[in-house]
Amino acid sequence: MPLFDFQCDACKAGFERLVRNGEMPTCPQCGSPTLTRLLVSRLAPAGKIEAIRQSNRRAAHAQGLFNNYSTTDQARLLKGKPV
């Protein structure tokens, strides 16, 4: 599930969200569904990809999503064990 940057067309607030294909979030500031997805270029610094991957997994897990984890790690998380 990719991480996208958005800008609200109504209040101009900027935010980022993990979204599935075809889904559009609503603005966390004003609740407007009218958003513009921004084009961003993110490059992982050398040697930092694993830390970034773990951070993204924690963010997805906080939203109740487990699809960024392997099936083994998913089973551990569901049992309340750390990965």
Sequence and secondary structure as in RCSB ss.txt:
>XXXX:A:sequence
MPLFDFQCDACKAGFERLVRNGEMPTCPQCGSPTLTRLLVSRLAPAGKIEAIRQSNRRAAHAQGLFNNYSTTDQA
RLLKGKPV
>XXXX:A:secstr
  EEEEEETTT  EEEEE  TT     TTT  S EEEE       TT HHHHHHHHHHHHHHTT  TTS HHHHH
HHHTT   
